[in-house]
Amino acid sequence: MREDRAQEELTDALTRQRDAQRQEPLPTWEVRADRLRRLRALVKESRASIAAAIHRDFSHRPQAETDLLEIFPSIGGIDHALRHGKKWMKPRRRQTGLWFKPARSVLLPQPLGVIGIIVPWNYPLFLAVGPLTCALAAGNRAMVKLSELTPEFAALFAELIRAHFDPAEATVLNGDADVARAFSSLPFDHLLFTGSTRIGRDVMRAASANLTPVTLELGGKSPAVIGTNADFDAAVTSILRGKLFNAGQTCIAPDYVLLPKGKEARFIETARRVFDKLYPPSRQFQDYASIITERHRNRLLSLIDDAAQAGATVHPLAASSEPPSGRCLPPVLITGVADNMAVMQEEIFGPILPVLSYASLDEAVHYINTRPRPLALYMFDRDRGSIDRMITQTVAGGVTVNDTLLHIAQDDLPFGGAGDSGMGAYHGKDGFDTFSKLKPVVYQSRLNGMWLIQPPYGKRFKQMMRLMLP
């Protein structure tokens, strides 16, 4: 009975938004900008309460990380859409074939209708607001399903959306996995899902029943490659920084390191020094997030234990051997890993970093290419030739050179995966286009030559065919 009520609530919400979209199928820029400004106000004015809710869901996550990794990019994406969205709406001129001139061809961006957005738990604000920004800029309505693993934030965000938006514009529907399954089965005009590859397959299967187009932002094992000519210490610092934001619970965090043979001991030594600098013992992990649930923490511990029992070596980065209280999990490096270990088979999504070595750059490229395509790839080197080889000879959702994570923060770059790490992309204009129908339109001129190729197909037609098909 509860499932029936949930399905009815979801269906009613979709019907309300679809009816509203039919009444206003092409909102003006003024309407869209107003919605974006309300979304911006929602984030900016509730900054402290949002950080507090996420902190409670994680048991501990520093407000500084929420500000940097969620508030800042959310507002940045909205501001980017406000600056450029009016231009994105304009018809886009396209070439008209020589024989059809003086007709005129354009692409007309048109809202798709109602967009479904399924949000994961790791960055619940940014991964809700980012796609919502694109959907609203493109003139759509949107329904958002948040993760049941962040109940405090989910309840707050639903309240904030209700306070700033009519339910016919945007709405949040919360619930458990059954609600998520029902949500992904709705006949949206487009569905965006961010989460694991395994669940992504289920979402795509459910959406296919309605031929709902999907954008899937999934995960995978993103490599960080240190080249032979890299600034080694700077590379280790960037890798550790990118890995340990949100305690590694980031879809584009480095999942393993590839470095030249013989550099393993130096990497471990440098990583410990960097960790102490980023997270000094005197602060006792104040700036380090906890693991989202005890179940996830136990999963990570089992990855460490499995690797150790199979012969790998675990290198703790924290100086203290005393485990912190709560769900905190201090970071470790793992050397001597084998491909059949669980830590090399699964996306880690936590503060565990396997360190592997290679004999040549070709070997590193081959290693990456014989595995599922990653969501991100990081290349550290000062040699342009080596950088270009790595970028051009591998396929990944996105790349940052000589740092980590930065490509996701560029509003004018699309964010998306490749292969097992996802399909489709959003952010900025690419997100606007994802949630638009770029409708091809040909405007015929009053004076045109179509009469030259119409029936009856006599001498005139044959002469034209000789010109058109020489």
C-alpha positions as a LaTeX table, in Angstrom:
\begin{tabular}{lrrr}
\hline
Residue & $x$ (\AA) & $y$ (\AA) & $z$ (\AA) \\
\hline
Met1 & 0.00 & 0.00 & 0.00 \\
Arg2 & 2.85 & 2.40 & 0.87 \\
Glu3 & 4.45 & 1.71 & $-2.54$ \\
Asp4 & 1.13 & 2.44 & $-4.24$ \\
Arg5 & 0.88 & 5.79 & $-2.45$ \\
Ala6 & 4.45 & 6.65 & $-3.40$ \\
Gln7 & 3.78 & 5.79 & $-7.04$ \\
Glu8 & 0.63 & 7.88 & $-6.99$ \\
Glu9 & 2.52 & 10.85 & $-5.49$ \\
Leu10 & 5.24 & 10.58 & $-8.15$ \\
Thr11 & 2.72 & 10.29 & $-10.97$ \\
Asp12 & 0.72 & 13.28 & $-9.68$ \\
Ala13 & 3.88 & 15.39 & $-9.48$ \\
Leu14 & 4.85 & 14.48 & $-13.03$ \\
Thr15 & 1.35 & 15.21 & $-14.32$ \\
Arg16 & 1.32 & 18.61 & $-12.61$ \\
Gln17 & 4.62 & 19.59 & $-14.16$ \\
Arg18 & 3.76 & 18.24 & $-17.59$ \\
Asp19 & 0.48 & 20.17 & $-17.63$ \\
Ala20 & 2.29 & 23.35 & $-16.60$ \\
Gln21 & 4.88 & 22.85 & $-19.33$ \\
Arg22 & 2.17 & 22.47 & $-21.96$ \\
Gln23 & 0.73 & 25.82 & $-20.90$ \\
Glu24 & 4.18 & 27.46 & $-21.15$ \\
Pro25 & 6.17 & 25.35 & $-23.61$ \\
Leu26 & 8.84 & 27.97 & $-24.35$ \\
Pro27 & 9.49 & 30.10 & $-21.25$ \\
Thr28 & 11.08 & 33.46 & $-21.89$ \\
Trp29 & 14.58 & 34.21 & $-20.64$ \\
Glu30 & 13.08 & 36.43 & $-17.95$ \\
Val31 & 11.14 & 33.46 & $-16.56$ \\
Arg32 & 14.17 & 31.17 & $-16.68$ \\
Ala33 & 16.47 & 33.77 & $-15.11$ \\
Asp34 & 13.99 & 34.27 & $-12.28$ \\
Arg35 & 14.04 & 30.55 & $-11.54$ \\
Leu36 & 17.83 & 30.49 & $-11.58$ \\
Arg37 & 18.02 & 33.48 & $-9.24$ \\
Arg38 & 15.66 & 31.76 & $-6.81$ \\
Leu39 & 17.85 & 28.67 & $-6.92$ \\
Arg40 & 20.90 & 30.82 & $-6.25$ \\
Ala41 & 19.19 & 32.50 & $-3.31$ \\
Leu42 & 18.20 & 29.12 & $-1.92$ \\
Val43 & 21.85 & 27.97 & $-1.89$ \\
Lys44 & 23.43 & 31.23 & $-0.75$ \\
Glu45 & 20.98 & 32.07 & 2.03 \\
Ser46 & 20.93 & 28.53 & 3.44 \\
Arg47 & 24.68 & 27.94 & 3.24 \\
Ala48 & 25.15 & 27.29 & 6.95 \\
Ser49 & 22.08 & 25.08 & 7.39 \\
Ile50 & 23.00 & 23.05 & 4.30 \\
Ala51 & 26.52 & 22.43 & 5.63 \\
Ala52 & 25.12 & 21.51 & 9.05 \\
Ala53 & 22.66 & 19.00 & 7.56 \\
Ile54 & 25.37 & 17.34 & 5.46 \\
His55 & 27.63 & 17.29 & 8.52 \\
Arg56 & 24.96 & 15.40 & 10.47 \\
Asp57 & 24.42 & 12.91 & 7.64 \\
Phe58 & 28.14 & 12.11 & 7.48 \\
Ser59 & 28.52 & 12.24 & 11.28 \\
His60 & 31.34 & 14.65 & 10.44 \\
Arg61 & 32.13 & 16.66 & 7.35 \\
Pro62 & 33.97 & 19.99 & 7.63 \\
Gln63 & 31.93 & 23.01 & 6.63 \\
Ala64 & 34.98 & 24.17 & 4.69 \\
Glu65 & 34.66 & 21.15 & 2.37 \\
Thr66 & 30.95 & 21.76 & 1.84 \\
Asp67 & 31.66 & 25.42 & 1.07 \\
Leu68 & 34.48 & 24.58 & $-1.35$ \\
Leu69 & 33.13 & 21.46 & $-3.02$ \\
Glu70 & 29.38 & 22.09 & $-3.04$ \\
Ile71 & 28.35 & 25.70 & $-2.34$ \\
Phe72 & 31.05 & 27.32 & $-4.49$ \\
Pro73 & 30.56 & 25.21 & $-7.67$ \\
Ser74 & 26.77 & 25.30 & $-7.31$ \\
Ile75 & 26.67 & 29.10 & $-7.25$ \\
Gly76 & 29.35 & 29.28 & $-9.93$ \\
Gly77 & 27.29 & 27.10 & $-12.26$ \\
Ile78 & 24.16 & 29.20 & $-11.69$ \\
Asp79 & 26.06 & 32.44 & $-12.32$ \\
His80 & 27.52 & 30.98 & $-15.52$ \\
Ala81 & 24.01 & 30.09 & $-16.73$ \\
Leu82 & 22.71 & 33.55 & $-15.84$ \\
Arg83 & 25.52 & 35.17 & $-17.82$ \\
His84 & 25.19 & 33.03 & $-20.94$ \\
Gly85 & 21.76 & 31.39 & $-20.94$ \\
Lys86 & 20.01 & 34.07 & $-23.01$ \\
Lys87 & 22.56 & 33.52 & $-25.77$ \\
Trp88 & 22.17 & 29.74 & $-25.56$ \\
Met89 & 18.43 & 30.15 & $-26.24$ \\
Lys90 & 18.92 & 31.87 & $-29.58$ \\
Pro91 & 18.39 & 29.99 & $-32.85$ \\
Arg92 & 21.71 & 28.71 & $-34.19$ \\
Arg93 & 22.44 & 29.28 & $-37.85$ \\
Arg94 & 23.43 & 26.23 & $-39.90$ \\
Gln95 & 24.57 & 25.91 & $-43.49$ \\
Thr96 & 21.93 & 25.34 & $-46.15$ \\
Gly97 & 22.80 & 23.11 & $-49.09$ \\
Leu98 & 23.76 & 24.95 & $-52.27$ \\
Trp99 & 20.80 & 23.61 & $-54.25$ \\
Phe100 & 18.28 & 24.71 & $-51.60$ \\
Lys101 & 19.33 & 28.32 & $-51.25$ \\
Pro102 & 18.06 & 30.95 & $-50.54$ \\
Ala103 & 16.33 & 28.84 & $-47.87$ \\
Arg104 & 17.68 & 29.36 & $-44.34$ \\
Ser105 & 18.52 & 26.61 & $-41.80$ \\
Val106 & 18.63 & 26.93 & $-38.00$ \\
Leu107 & 18.66 & 24.84 & $-34.86$ \\
Leu108 & 15.99 & 26.01 & $-32.45$ \\
Pro109 & 16.65 & 25.08 & $-28.78$ \\
Gln110 & 13.39 & 23.93 & $-27.25$ \\
Pro111 & 12.74 & 22.66 & $-23.69$ \\
Leu112 & 12.25 & 18.91 & $-23.52$ \\
Gly113 & 9.60 & 19.16 & $-20.80$ \\
Val114 & 10.04 & 17.46 & $-17.42$ \\
Ile115 & 13.50 & 16.34 & $-16.30$ \\
Gly116 & 14.09 & 13.66 & $-13.67$ \\
Ile117 & 17.25 & 13.99 & $-11.55$ \\
Ile118 & 18.49 & 11.19 & $-9.28$ \\
Val119 & 21.12 & 12.44 & $-6.83$ \\
Pro120 & 23.75 & 10.40 & $-4.93$ \\
Trp121 & 24.79 & 10.85 & $-1.31$ \\
Asn122 & 28.42 & 11.93 & $-1.67$ \\
Tyr123 & 27.85 & 15.53 & $-2.86$ \\
Pro124 & 24.10 & 15.88 & $-2.39$ \\
Leu125 & 23.87 & 19.63 & $-2.95$ \\
Phe126 & 26.19 & 20.06 & $-5.95$ \\
Leu127 & 24.91 & 16.95 & $-7.73$ \\
Ala128 & 21.33 & 18.20 & $-7.32$ \\
Val129 & 21.88 & 21.87 & $-8.10$ \\
Gly130 & 24.24 & 21.27 & $-11.06$ \\
Pro131 & 21.75 & 19.37 & $-13.24$ \\
Leu132 & 18.83 & 21.42 & $-11.89$ \\
Thr133 & 20.59 & 24.59 & $-13.09$ \\
Cys134 & 20.93 & 23.16 & $-16.59$ \\
Ala135 & 17.32 & 21.95 & $-16.64$ \\
Leu136 & 15.91 & 25.32 & $-15.55$ \\
Ala137 & 18.16 & 27.31 & $-17.89$ \\
Ala138 & 16.87 & 25.19 & $-20.76$ \\
Gly139 & 13.27 & 26.06 & $-19.79$ \\
Asn140 & 12.25 & 22.73 & $-18.28$ \\
Arg141 & 10.47 & 21.63 & $-15.14$ \\
Ala142 & 12.34 & 19.24 & $-12.84$ \\
Met143 & 11.72 & 16.50 & $-10.30$ \\
Val144 & 14.57 & 15.58 & $-7.95$ \\
Lys145 & 15.07 & 12.33 & $-6.01$ \\
Leu146 & 17.70 & 12.57 & $-3.26$ \\
Ser147 & 19.53 & 9.70 & $-1.60$ \\
Glu148 & 18.06 & 8.02 & 1.46 \\
Leu149 & 21.61 & 7.96 & 2.90 \\
Thr150 & 21.49 & 11.74 & 3.44 \\
Pro151 & 18.11 & 12.11 & 5.17 \\
Glu152 & 18.92 & 15.37 & 6.98 \\
Phe153 & 19.97 & 17.13 & 3.80 \\
Ala154 & 17.14 & 15.56 & 1.80 \\
Ala155 & 14.51 & 16.88 & 4.21 \\
Leu156 & 16.11 & 20.34 & 4.27 \\
Phe157 & 16.48 & 20.59 & 0.49 \\
Ala158 & 12.88 & 19.51 & $-0.05$ \\
Glu159 & 11.78 & 22.24 & 2.36 \\
Leu160 & 13.95 & 24.86 & 0.64 \\
Ile161 & 12.68 & 23.94 & $-2.82$ \\
Arg162 & 9.07 & 24.17 & $-1.57$ \\
Ala163 & 9.81 & 27.63 & $-0.16$ \\
His164 & 11.35 & 28.95 & $-3.38$ \\
Phe165 & 9.50 & 27.12 & $-6.18$ \\
Asp166 & 6.01 & 26.21 & $-7.20$ \\
Pro167 & 5.77 & 22.38 & $-7.34$ \\
Ala168 & 4.91 & 22.76 & $-11.01$ \\
Glu169 & 8.39 & 24.26 & $-11.55$ \\
Ala170 & 10.61 & 22.10 & $-9.37$ \\
Thr171 & 9.96 & 19.55 & $-6.65$ \\
Val172 & 11.87 & 17.12 & $-4.47$ \\
Leu173 & 10.53 & 13.64 & $-3.76$ \\
Asn174 & 12.33 & 11.66 & $-1.09$ \\
Gly175 & 12.14 & 8.04 & $-0.08$ \\
Asp176 & 13.91 & 4.70 & 0.00 \\
Ala177 & 15.20 & 2.44 & $-2.78$ \\
Asp178 & 11.64 & 1.48 & $-3.76$ \\
Val179 & 10.82 & 5.14 & $-4.38$ \\
Ala180 & 14.01 & 5.48 & $-6.41$ \\
Arg181 & 12.99 & 2.53 & $-8.58$ \\
Ala182 & 9.52 & 3.98 & $-9.11$ \\
Phe183 & 11.06 & 7.38 & $-9.87$ \\
Ser184 & 13.34 & 5.95 & $-12.58$ \\
Ser185 & 10.33 & 4.21 & $-14.15$ \\
Leu186 & 8.42 & 7.46 & $-14.74$ \\
Pro187 & 8.06 & 8.64 & $-18.36$ \\
Phe188 & 10.29 & 11.71 & $-18.04$ \\
Asp189 & 11.40 & 13.66 & $-21.07$ \\
His190 & 14.99 & 13.08 & $-19.88$ \\
Leu191 & 16.45 & 11.33 & $-16.84$ \\
Leu192 & 19.84 & 12.13 & $-15.30$ \\
Phe193 & 21.31 & 9.65 & $-12.85$ \\
Thr194 & 24.52 & 10.02 & $-10.84$ \\
Gly195 & 25.72 & 6.94 & $-8.99$ \\
Ser196 & 27.31 & 3.54 & $-9.35$ \\
Thr197 & 27.65 & 1.63 & $-12.61$ \\
Arg198 & 25.62 & $-1.26$ & $-11.18$ \\
Ile199 & 22.64 & 0.92 & $-10.27$ \\
Gly200 & 23.08 & 2.88 & $-13.50$ \\
Arg201 & 22.30 & $-0.27$ & $-15.47$ \\
Asp202 & 19.06 & $-0.72$ & $-13.48$ \\
Val203 & 18.10 & 2.92 & $-14.08$ \\
Met204 & 18.73 & 2.64 & $-17.80$ \\
Arg205 & 16.71 & $-0.58$ & $-17.95$ \\
Ala206 & 13.77 & 1.06 & $-16.18$ \\
Ala207 & 13.94 & 4.16 & $-18.39$ \\
Ser208 & 14.01 & 2.07 & $-21.55$ \\
Ala209 & 10.44 & 0.90 & $-20.96$ \\
Asn210 & 9.33 & 4.48 & $-21.70$ \\
Leu211 & 12.10 & 5.20 & $-24.24$ \\
Thr212 & 13.23 & 7.91 & $-21.81$ \\
Pro213 & 16.63 & 9.27 & $-22.86$ \\
Val214 & 19.19 & 9.08 & $-20.07$ \\
Thr215 & 22.38 & 10.78 & $-18.98$ \\
Leu216 & 24.37 & 8.48 & $-16.71$ \\
Glu217 & 27.17 & 9.88 & $-14.58$ \\
Leu218 & 28.76 & 6.77 & $-13.14$ \\
Gly219 & 32.08 & 5.90 & $-11.53$ \\
Gly220 & 35.00 & 3.66 & $-12.26$ \\
Lys221 & 38.65 & 3.41 & $-11.38$ \\
Ser222 & 40.26 & 6.72 & $-12.30$ \\
Pro223 & 44.07 & 6.49 & $-12.67$ \\
Ala224 & 46.65 & 9.08 & $-11.66$ \\
Val225 & 49.81 & 8.66 & $-13.73$ \\
Ile226 & 53.11 & 10.16 & $-12.63$ \\
Gly227 & 55.44 & 10.54 & $-15.60$ \\
Thr228 & 59.21 & 10.22 & $-15.52$ \\
Asn229 & 59.62 & 13.99 & $-15.91$ \\
Ala230 & 56.97 & 15.02 & $-13.39$ \\
Asp231 & 57.49 & 17.36 & $-10.47$ \\
Phe232 & 57.22 & 14.39 & $-8.12$ \\
Asp233 & 56.46 & 16.18 & $-4.85$ \\
Ala234 & 53.87 & 18.43 & $-6.49$ \\
Ala235 & 52.25 & 15.38 & $-8.11$ \\
Val236 & 51.98 & 13.53 & $-4.79$ \\
Thr237 & 50.48 & 16.63 & $-3.15$ \\
Ser238 & 47.86 & 16.99 & $-5.89$ \\
Ile239 & 46.98 & 13.30 & $-5.81$ \\
Leu240 & 46.61 & 13.25 & $-2.01$ \\
Arg241 & 44.57 & 16.45 & $-2.03$ \\
Gly242 & 42.21 & 15.12 & $-4.69$ \\
Lys243 & 41.98 & 11.71 & $-3.08$ \\
Leu244 & 41.25 & 12.88 & 0.45 \\
Phe245 & 38.61 & 15.52 & $-0.18$ \\
Asn246 & 35.44 & 14.06 & 1.35 \\
Ala247 & 37.58 & 11.13 & 2.57 \\
Gly248 & 37.85 & 9.79 & $-0.96$ \\
Gln249 & 34.07 & 9.62 & $-1.44$ \\
Thr250 & 34.29 & 11.41 & $-4.79$ \\
Cys251 & 33.41 & 9.85 & $-8.14$ \\
Ile252 & 36.45 & 11.40 & $-9.85$ \\
Ala253 & 38.93 & 10.87 & $-7.01$ \\
Pro254 & 42.16 & 9.12 & $-8.06$ \\
Asp255 & 41.44 & 5.42 & $-7.61$ \\
Tyr256 & 44.97 & 4.16 & $-8.13$ \\
Val257 & 48.43 & 5.56 & $-8.93$ \\
Leu258 & 50.75 & 4.48 & $-11.73$ \\
Leu259 & 54.34 & 5.63 & $-11.25$ \\
Pro260 & 57.81 & 4.68 & $-12.61$ \\
Lys261 & 59.34 & 1.52 & $-11.18$ \\
Gly262 & 61.55 & 2.15 & $-8.18$ \\
Lys263 & 59.60 & 5.24 & $-7.03$ \\
Glu264 & 57.23 & 3.43 & $-4.66$ \\
Ala265 & 59.19 & 4.09 & $-1.46$ \\
Arg266 & 59.59 & 7.76 & $-2.35$ \\
Phe267 & 55.86 & 8.04 & $-3.02$ \\
Ile268 & 55.00 & 6.56 & 0.39 \\
Glu269 & 57.47 & 8.79 & 2.21 \\
Thr270 & 56.29 & 11.89 & 0.38 \\
Ala271 & 52.62 & 11.00 & 0.87 \\
Arg272 & 53.09 & 10.72 & 4.64 \\
Arg273 & 54.78 & 14.09 & 4.74 \\
Val274 & 52.02 & 15.65 & 2.63 \\
Phe275 & 49.29 & 14.09 & 4.75 \\
Asp276 & 50.80 & 15.53 & 7.93 \\
Lys277 & 50.87 & 18.93 & 6.28 \\
Leu278 & 47.27 & 18.76 & 5.03 \\
Tyr279 & 45.88 & 17.15 & 8.18 \\
Pro280 & 48.26 & 17.97 & 11.08 \\
Pro281 & 47.98 & 15.70 & 14.12 \\
Ser282 & 47.20 & 18.70 & 16.31 \\
Arg283 & 43.82 & 19.10 & 14.59 \\
Gln284 & 42.87 & 15.45 & 15.12 \\
Phe285 & 41.09 & 14.98 & 11.80 \\
Gln286 & 38.96 & 18.13 & 12.17 \\
Asp287 & 39.36 & 18.83 & 8.44 \\
Tyr288 & 38.81 & 15.23 & 7.36 \\
Ala289 & 35.37 & 13.86 & 6.57 \\
Ser290 & 33.84 & 10.68 & 7.94 \\
Ile291 & 32.51 & 7.75 & 5.94 \\
Ile292 & 28.83 & 8.10 & 5.11 \\
Thr293 & 27.62 & 4.92 & 6.90 \\
Glu294 & 29.05 & 2.14 & 9.02 \\
Arg295 & 28.23 & $-0.29$ & 6.21 \\
His296 & 30.39 & 1.66 & 3.77 \\
Arg297 & 33.18 & 1.89 & 6.35 \\
Asn298 & 33.08 & $-1.88$ & 6.85 \\
Arg299 & 33.21 & $-2.38$ & 3.08 \\
Leu300 & 36.37 & $-0.27$ & 2.90 \\
Leu301 & 37.94 & $-2.13$ & 5.80 \\
Ser302 & 37.22 & $-5.40$ & 4.04 \\
Leu303 & 39.01 & $-4.12$ & 0.92 \\
Ile304 & 42.09 & $-3.40$ & 3.04 \\
Asp305 & 41.93 & $-6.77$ & 4.81 \\
Asp306 & 41.40 & $-8.68$ & 1.57 \\
Ala307 & 44.45 & $-7.04$ & $-0.03$ \\
Ala308 & 46.64 & $-7.64$ & 3.05 \\
Gln309 & 45.64 & $-11.31$ & 3.30 \\
Ala310 & 46.41 & $-11.77$ & $-0.41$ \\
Gly311 & 49.98 & $-10.49$ & 0.07 \\
Ala312 & 49.73 & $-6.73$ & $-0.47$ \\
Thr313 & 51.36 & $-4.27$ & 1.95 \\
Val314 & 49.27 & $-1.62$ & 3.71 \\
His315 & 50.92 & 1.72 & 4.51 \\
Pro316 & 48.96 & 3.96 & 6.93 \\
Leu317 & 49.49 & 7.68 & 6.31 \\
Ala318 & 48.45 & 8.90 & 9.76 \\
Ala319 & 51.19 & 8.96 & 12.40 \\
Ser320 & 48.93 & 7.74 & 15.20 \\
Ser321 & 47.98 & 4.10 & 15.34 \\
Glu322 & 44.92 & 4.93 & 17.45 \\
Pro323 & 41.78 & 4.73 & 15.28 \\
Pro324 & 39.68 & 7.90 & 15.43 \\
Ser325 & 36.23 & 7.64 & 16.91 \\
Gly326 & 33.03 & 7.45 & 14.92 \\
Arg327 & 33.03 & 6.57 & 11.22 \\
Cys328 & 36.39 & 8.21 & 10.44 \\
Leu329 & 38.73 & 6.00 & 8.39 \\
Pro330 & 42.37 & 7.17 & 8.20 \\
Pro331 & 43.87 & 6.91 & 4.72 \\
Val332 & 46.17 & 4.11 & 3.60 \\
Leu333 & 48.34 & 3.34 & 0.60 \\
Ile334 & 48.55 & $-0.23$ & $-0.66$ \\
Thr335 & 51.51 & $-1.64$ & $-2.61$ \\
Gly336 & 52.02 & $-5.08$ & $-4.08$ \\
Val337 & 48.43 & $-5.27$ & $-5.31$ \\
Ala338 & 47.31 & $-7.78$ & $-7.92$ \\
Asp339 & 44.59 & $-7.27$ & $-10.48$ \\
Asn340 & 42.38 & $-9.99$ & $-8.98$ \\
Met341 & 42.18 & $-8.28$ & $-5.58$ \\
Ala342 & 38.87 & $-6.65$ & $-4.72$ \\
Val343 & 40.60 & $-3.29$ & $-4.25$ \\
Met344 & 41.57 & $-3.39$ & $-7.94$ \\
Gln345 & 38.24 & $-4.75$ & $-9.14$ \\
Glu346 & 35.84 & $-2.39$ & $-7.37$ \\
Glu347 & 35.57 & 1.37 & $-7.35$ \\
Ile348 & 37.04 & 2.21 & $-3.95$ \\
Phe349 & 35.11 & 5.37 & $-3.05$ \\
Gly350 & 37.11 & 5.93 & 0.10 \\
Pro351 & 40.57 & 6.85 & 1.47 \\
Ile352 & 42.42 & 3.80 & 0.10 \\
Leu353 & 44.97 & 4.33 & $-2.66$ \\
Pro354 & 46.70 & 1.42 & $-4.44$ \\
Val355 & 50.15 & 2.31 & $-5.81$ \\
Leu356 & 51.36 & 0.45 & $-8.90$ \\
Ser357 & 54.48 & 0.85 & $-11.02$ \\
Tyr358 & 55.26 & 0.70 & $-14.72$ \\
Ala359 & 58.42 & 0.19 & $-16.75$ \\
Ser360 & 57.48 & 2.45 & $-19.65$ \\
Leu361 & 54.76 & 4.91 & $-20.57$ \\
Asp362 & 53.52 & 2.45 & $-23.18$ \\
Glu363 & 53.01 & $-0.09$ & $-20.40$ \\
Ala364 & 51.01 & 2.45 & $-18.40$ \\
Val365 & 48.86 & 3.27 & $-21.42$ \\
His366 & 48.27 & $-0.43$ & $-22.07$ \\
Tyr367 & 47.29 & $-1.01$ & $-18.44$ \\
Ile368 & 44.66 & 1.73 & $-18.59$ \\
Asn369 & 43.34 & 0.66 & $-21.97$ \\
Thr370 & 42.79 & $-2.96$ & $-20.95$ \\
Arg371 & 40.37 & $-1.88$ & $-18.23$ \\
Pro372 & 36.93 & $-0.22$ & $-18.31$ \\
Arg373 & 37.12 & 3.41 & $-19.35$ \\
Pro374 & 37.48 & 5.66 & $-16.31$ \\
Leu375 & 35.43 & 8.72 & $-15.42$ \\
Ala376 & 38.63 & 10.74 & $-14.95$ \\
Leu377 & 42.33 & 10.47 & $-15.76$ \\
Tyr378 & 45.16 & 12.49 & $-14.24$ \\
Met379 & 48.56 & 12.87 & $-15.92$ \\
Phe380 & 51.54 & 14.45 & $-14.19$ \\
Asp381 & 54.55 & 15.34 & $-16.31$ \\
Arg382 & 56.51 & 18.32 & $-17.63$ \\
Asp383 & 57.15 & 16.69 & $-20.99$ \\
Arg384 & 54.48 & 17.73 & $-23.49$ \\
Gly385 & 55.05 & 14.67 & $-25.65$ \\
Ser386 & 54.36 & 12.28 & $-22.77$ \\
Ile387 & 51.28 & 14.25 & $-21.76$ \\
Asp388 & 49.93 & 14.21 & $-25.31$ \\
Arg389 & 50.56 & 10.48 & $-25.67$ \\
Met390 & 48.63 & 9.71 & $-22.50$ \\
Ile391 & 45.74 & 11.99 & $-23.43$ \\
Thr392 & 45.41 & 10.85 & $-27.05$ \\
Gln393 & 46.02 & 7.13 & $-26.56$ \\
Thr394 & 43.52 & 6.60 & $-23.72$ \\
Val395 & 39.80 & 7.33 & $-23.38$ \\
Ala396 & 38.35 & 8.82 & $-20.19$ \\
Gly397 & 35.37 & 10.94 & $-19.24$ \\
Gly398 & 37.61 & 13.92 & $-18.45$ \\
Val399 & 41.26 & 14.77 & $-17.85$ \\
Thr400 & 43.17 & 17.15 & $-15.62$ \\
Val401 & 46.89 & 17.57 & $-16.34$ \\
Asn402 & 49.27 & 18.23 & $-13.43$ \\
Asp403 & 46.46 & 18.36 & $-10.88$ \\
Thr404 & 43.28 & 16.50 & $-9.95$ \\
Leu405 & 39.51 & 17.19 & $-10.01$ \\
Leu406 & 39.76 & 20.58 & $-11.73$ \\
His407 & 37.98 & 19.65 & $-14.96$ \\
Ile408 & 34.68 & 19.13 & $-13.10$ \\
Ala409 & 34.80 & 22.74 & $-11.86$ \\
Gln410 & 34.98 & 24.30 & $-15.34$ \\
Asp411 & 31.51 & 25.50 & $-16.25$ \\
Asp412 & 32.36 & 25.72 & $-19.94$ \\
Leu413 & 33.53 & 22.08 & $-20.13$ \\
Pro414 & 31.08 & 19.17 & $-20.34$ \\
Phe415 & 31.17 & 16.67 & $-17.49$ \\
Gly416 & 30.44 & 13.07 & $-18.35$ \\
Gly417 & 31.77 & 9.55 & $-18.61$ \\
Ala418 & 32.75 & 7.08 & $-21.30$ \\
Gly419 & 31.80 & 3.43 & $-21.52$ \\
Asp420 & 31.29 & 1.95 & $-18.07$ \\
Ser421 & 31.78 & 5.36 & $-16.48$ \\
Gly422 & 28.68 & 6.82 & $-18.09$ \\
Met423 & 27.03 & 8.35 & $-21.13$ \\
Gly424 & 26.04 & 11.88 & $-22.00$ \\
Ala425 & 27.27 & 15.05 & $-20.34$ \\
Tyr426 & 26.11 & 18.24 & $-18.68$ \\
His427 & 27.40 & 21.51 & $-17.15$ \\
Gly428 & 27.07 & 24.92 & $-18.82$ \\
Lys429 & 26.00 & 25.04 & $-22.44$ \\
Asp430 & 26.46 & 21.28 & $-22.78$ \\
Gly431 & 23.93 & 20.79 & $-19.99$ \\
Phe432 & 21.58 & 23.26 & $-21.64$ \\
Asp433 & 21.85 & 21.25 & $-24.86$ \\
Thr434 & 21.37 & 17.93 & $-23.03$ \\
Phe435 & 18.04 & 19.12 & $-21.67$ \\
Ser436 & 16.92 & 20.76 & $-24.94$ \\
Lys437 & 15.60 & 19.50 & $-28.22$ \\
Leu438 & 17.77 & 21.21 & $-30.80$ \\
Lys439 & 15.04 & 21.30 & $-33.39$ \\
Pro440 & 16.18 & 21.58 & $-37.03$ \\
Val441 & 14.13 & 24.17 & $-38.91$ \\
Val442 & 14.35 & 25.19 & $-42.58$ \\
Tyr443 & 12.77 & 28.52 & $-43.61$ \\
Gln444 & 11.88 & 28.45 & $-47.28$ \\
Ser445 & 12.21 & 31.66 & $-49.29$ \\
Arg446 & 9.20 & 32.96 & $-51.22$ \\
Leu447 & 11.39 & 32.90 & $-54.32$ \\
Asn448 & 12.92 & 29.44 & $-54.68$ \\
Gly449 & 13.79 & 26.85 & $-57.30$ \\
Met450 & 11.88 & 23.83 & $-56.03$ \\
Trp451 & 9.57 & 24.04 & $-59.03$ \\
Leu452 & 12.53 & 22.94 & $-61.18$ \\
Ile453 & 12.56 & 19.42 & $-59.67$ \\
Gln454 & 8.88 & 18.74 & $-59.16$ \\
Pro455 & 6.73 & 16.45 & $-61.36$ \\
Pro456 & 6.12 & 15.88 & $-64.15$ \\
Tyr457 & 9.65 & 14.48 & $-64.56$ \\
Gly458 & 10.35 & 15.58 & $-68.10$ \\
Lys459 & 13.18 & 17.34 & $-69.94$ \\
Arg460 & 13.57 & 20.11 & $-67.39$ \\
Phe461 & 13.96 & 17.57 & $-64.58$ \\
Lys462 & 16.58 & 15.58 & $-66.49$ \\
Gln463 & 18.60 & 18.74 & $-67.16$ \\
Met464 & 18.54 & 19.59 & $-63.46$ \\
Met465 & 19.65 & 16.06 & $-62.52$ \\
Arg466 & 22.64 & 16.37 & $-64.87$ \\
Leu467 & 23.64 & 19.51 & $-62.99$ \\
Met468 & 22.95 & 18.08 & $-59.55$ \\
Leu469 & 24.52 & 14.68 & $-60.26$ \\
Pro470 & 27.39 & 15.41 & $-62.66$ \\
\hline
\end{tabular}
